[in-house]
Amino acid sequence: MTESGSTWPAEAINALVDRYERPLLAYAGRMLGGDWQGAQDAVQETFLRLCREDPAKIESRVAAWLFSVCRTRVIDMQRTNHSTPFDSSQIAVADSSPDASEAVIDAEDRDQLYDLVEKLTNRQQEVLRLRLQAGLSYREIAEVTGLTIGNVGFHLHAAVRNLRDSLAVS
């Protein structure tokens, strides 16, 4: 129970875990350079903190709150563990039923895109992932990263422009 006496109903916590666990795991895992065990620890700690938080204080901004708490936890873990980078091409994205030639082309395109994303600045990578993978709004991304909404838009635009320009060259 929180200091104000308000607690989250179990159904609400379950719904939030169902909705945000996978996007948080993906976000934390990428920040931790592929350390999926560490990502699970960070996400678990995030949901534990959610259980202790007064729902009235965050229910209007729960997505941004979750990603912000997770981000802070990952940064703390990185400071203590000094995590190492990983090869982003090792991440498998399942396709329901591709034929062999489509699978090869898709894998090549995906690997090329992963390589190009890795060449973006860390800030551009982060806002791009929060927008595309986590589905956060500009306002929520700003809350998570501490940027202004305008800076979020700037970094997203720069990331997309850099990816487009790199794809046009290759």
C-alpha angles and dihedrals in degrees: 000000000000124000092264090053095244120128136182116257111241091241091056093050091048091050092049092048090049091050102041109024097088097043090047091049091050092047095047093042093055092045089051093050096250097317095143093175089055090046090054090050092050093048092046090052089048092055092044089055089048090056090055094046122096106251092215091061097055112016092102091055104026097137094053090043092053094048092044093052091045091049092051091049092050092049089051090050091049091052091055100035103033091217119213126234121254138208106266091203088073091073109102120213111196121225116200099232117342121169116240098262093046090048092054093047092046091049091050092048092046092049090049091050092047089051091050093048089051088058092058119095116271090251092052091049092050097049091043092053093045090051101041104028102031096032094224122162122241089257092052092047089051090052092049097046101032092238124130117256089249091054090050089055091046093052093045092049091048091049093051092044091050092048092047092048092047092049091050091054096048 
